[in-house]
Amino acid sequence: MFLVLLANIGMPTRGGLAPSLKARPPLTKKPDLDPEEVVRFTKNLYRDLGNRNDTAAVIDKYRPKFLQLNATSEGQLGQTLSSLLEIRMLDLQSSVRHARKMRSVFQSFAEKDQPVVPI
């Protein structure tokens, strides 16, 4: 008898305590965003943009792939890539400033008895 009581503990009853089971629509998994595919897309677009003078042709060529990738990122791919490019441009500006300082130092080495001028 004791075993029967233990077996019934936690079992749903018909008195309304059992959770109602509702039919749920089948889960449809959205395709995952493949980082390698995004990198490949970005590199190819960057290369083609450098090789062509016609930006509109590059846009037309890459729009379908962008829309496909963008759908897997809940519409955030354009903003994300744009932000990354902005960071890259800031990095390039910083690098150019640093290179100019280096050039100034090397120029001062070449000049005799000239003090280093801060930039």
C-alpha positions as CSV (number, residue, x, y, z in Angstrom):
1,M,0.0,0.0,0.0
2,F,2.8,2.4,0.8
3,L,4.3,1.8,-2.6
4,V,1.0,2.6,-4.3
5,L,0.9,6.0,-2.4
6,L,4.5,6.8,-3.5
7,A,3.7,6.0,-7.1
8,N,0.7,8.4,-7.1
9,I,2.6,11.4,-5.7
10,G,2.9,14.1,-8.3
11,M,0.4,12.5,-10.7
12,P,-2.1,14.9,-12.2
13,T,-5.6,14.5,-11.1
14,R,-8.9,15.2,-12.9
15,G,-9.9,17.8,-10.4
16,G,-8.5,20.6,-12.4
17,L,-5.0,20.5,-11.0
18,A,-3.5,18.9,-14.1
19,P,-2.1,21.4,-16.6
20,S,-4.2,21.9,-19.7
21,L,-2.5,20.7,-22.8
22,K,-3.0,22.9,-25.8
23,A,-1.9,22.0,-29.3
24,R,1.0,24.2,-30.2
25,P,2.0,25.1,-33.7
26,P,5.1,23.2,-34.8
27,L,8.3,25.1,-34.0
28,T,9.9,26.4,-37.1
29,K,13.5,27.1,-36.6
30,K,14.8,30.1,-38.5
31,P,18.1,29.5,-40.3
32,D,21.1,30.5,-38.3
33,L,23.3,33.3,-39.4
34,D,26.6,31.7,-40.6
35,P,29.5,34.0,-39.6
36,E,31.7,32.5,-42.4
37,E,29.1,33.4,-45.0
38,V,28.9,36.9,-43.7
39,V,32.7,37.3,-43.9
40,R,32.7,35.9,-47.4
41,F,29.9,38.2,-48.5
42,T,31.6,41.2,-47.0
43,K,35.0,40.4,-48.5
44,N,33.6,39.8,-51.9
45,L,31.6,43.0,-51.8
46,Y,34.6,45.0,-50.6
47,R,36.7,43.5,-53.4
48,D,34.1,44.2,-56.1
49,L,33.6,47.7,-54.8
50,G,37.3,48.4,-55.2
51,N,37.4,46.9,-58.7
52,R,34.4,48.8,-60.1
53,N,33.6,52.4,-60.4
54,D,29.9,51.7,-60.6
55,T,28.5,51.5,-57.0
56,A,25.0,50.9,-58.3
57,A,26.1,47.7,-60.1
58,V,27.7,46.4,-56.9
59,I,24.5,47.1,-55.0
60,D,22.4,45.3,-57.6
61,K,24.8,42.3,-57.6
62,Y,24.9,41.9,-53.8
63,R,21.4,42.9,-52.8
64,P,19.9,39.4,-53.1
65,K,22.6,37.9,-50.9
66,F,22.3,40.7,-48.4
67,L,18.6,40.2,-48.1
68,Q,19.1,36.5,-47.5
69,L,21.6,37.1,-44.8
70,N,19.7,39.9,-43.3
71,A,16.6,37.7,-42.9
72,T,18.7,35.4,-40.7
73,S,19.8,38.3,-38.5
74,E,16.3,39.6,-37.7
75,G,17.0,42.6,-40.0
76,Q,20.1,43.7,-38.0
77,L,22.9,42.8,-40.5
78,G,23.1,46.2,-42.3
79,Q,23.4,48.1,-39.0
80,T,25.9,45.6,-37.6
81,L,28.2,45.7,-40.6
82,S,27.8,49.5,-40.8
83,S,28.9,49.8,-37.1
84,L,31.9,47.5,-37.7
85,L,32.9,49.6,-40.7
86,E,32.7,52.7,-38.6
87,I,34.9,51.2,-36.0
88,R,37.4,50.2,-38.7
89,M,37.5,53.7,-40.1
90,L,38.2,55.2,-36.6
91,D,41.0,52.6,-36.2
92,L,42.4,53.7,-39.6
93,Q,42.3,57.4,-38.6
94,S,44.1,56.6,-35.3
95,S,46.7,54.6,-37.2
96,V,47.3,57.5,-39.6
97,R,47.7,59.9,-36.7
98,H,50.2,57.5,-35.1
99,A,52.1,57.1,-38.4
100,R,52.4,60.9,-38.7
101,K,53.9,61.1,-35.2
102,M,56.4,58.4,-36.2
103,R,57.3,60.3,-39.3
104,S,57.9,63.4,-37.2
105,V,60.2,61.5,-34.9
106,F,62.2,60.1,-37.8
107,Q,62.4,63.5,-39.4
108,S,63.7,65.0,-36.2
109,F,66.4,62.2,-36.1
110,A,67.5,63.3,-39.5
111,E,67.7,67.0,-38.7
112,K,70.8,67.9,-36.7
113,D,70.3,69.8,-33.4
114,Q,66.6,70.2,-34.0
115,P,64.2,69.7,-31.0
116,V,61.4,67.2,-31.4
117,V,58.2,69.2,-32.1
118,P,55.1,67.6,-30.4
119,I,52.1,67.1,-32.6
